[in-house]
Amino acid sequence: MTSEELDIAFRTAVASINEHTEPFPADFLLRLYSYYKKATGDQDLPSSNNPLITAFKTNALFQAKNLTPDEAKTLYVEAVNHYFLYRK
């Protein structure tokens, strides 16, 4: 997959998540969160009104710390495709 094809697939996957109206499992959302932050180069620190949620987000980012942006995009797309195919 070329870099341009990967960008298109990533944007499509992000749009499909944003348009989905049913709730997602928390562990799935945390994986997507970390992949998205790495893929987009967003270096803002995780924040939430709930310290526990902030801790989970921080842990998810820590687990994805060695991913390149393209690896994170690929994993994001794969996770979204897997979820919509198997609903898990």
C-alpha positions in Angstrom: 0.0 0.0 0.0 1.4 3.4 -1.0 1.6 6.2 1.5 -1.3 8.0 -0.3 -3.4 4.8 -0.2 -2.7 4.4 3.5 -3.7 8.0 4.2 -7.0 7.5 2.3 -7.7 4.2 4.2 -6.9 5.9 7.5 -9.2 8.9 6.9 -11.9 6.5 5.8 -11.5 4.4 8.9 -11.6 7.5 11.1 -14.7 8.7 9.4 -16.4 5.3 9.8 -15.7 5.4 13.6 -16.9 9.0 13.9 -20.2 8.2 12.0 -20.9 5.0 14.0 -23.7 5.6 16.5 -23.5 2.5 18.7 -21.1 2.4 21.7 -17.7 0.8 21.3 -15.9 -1.4 23.8 -13.6 0.7 26.0 -10.4 -1.4 25.2 -11.1 -0.9 21.5 -11.5 2.9 21.9 -8.2 3.1 23.9 -6.3 1.3 21.1 -7.8 3.6 18.5 -7.0 6.6 20.7 -3.3 5.6 20.9 -3.0 4.7 17.2 -4.7 8.0 16.2 -2.5 10.1 18.4 0.7 8.4 17.0 -0.6 8.5 13.4 -1.4 12.2 13.5 1.6 13.2 15.6 -0.6 14.7 18.3 1.6 15.1 21.3 -0.9 16.7 23.6 -1.0 15.0 27.0 -4.1 12.9 27.8 -6.7 14.6 29.9 -10.1 13.8 31.4 -12.1 14.9 34.3 -11.7 11.4 35.6 -8.1 10.5 36.7 -8.7 6.9 35.9 -9.6 7.6 32.3 -6.5 9.8 32.0 -4.4 6.8 33.4 -5.9 4.4 30.9 -5.2 6.8 28.0 -1.6 7.3 29.2 -1.1 3.6 29.4 -2.5 3.1 25.9 0.0 5.8 24.6 2.8 4.1 26.4 2.1 0.8 24.7 2.1 2.5 21.3 5.2 4.6 22.0 7.5 2.8 19.5 5.1 2.9 16.5 5.8 5.1 13.5 3.0 7.2 12.1 2.5 4.8 9.2 2.5 1.7 11.5 -0.1 3.4 13.7 -2.3 4.2 10.6 -2.0 0.6 9.5 -3.0 -0.7 12.9 -5.8 1.8 13.2 -7.2 0.7 9.8 -6.8 -3.0 10.6 -8.5 -2.6 14.0 -11.5 -0.7 12.5 -11.9 -3.3 9.7 -11.7 -6.2 12.2 -14.2 -4.5 14.5 -16.8 -3.9 11.7 -16.2 -7.4 10.4 -16.4 -9.3 13.7 -17.9 -6.7 16.1 -15.0 -7.3 18.6 
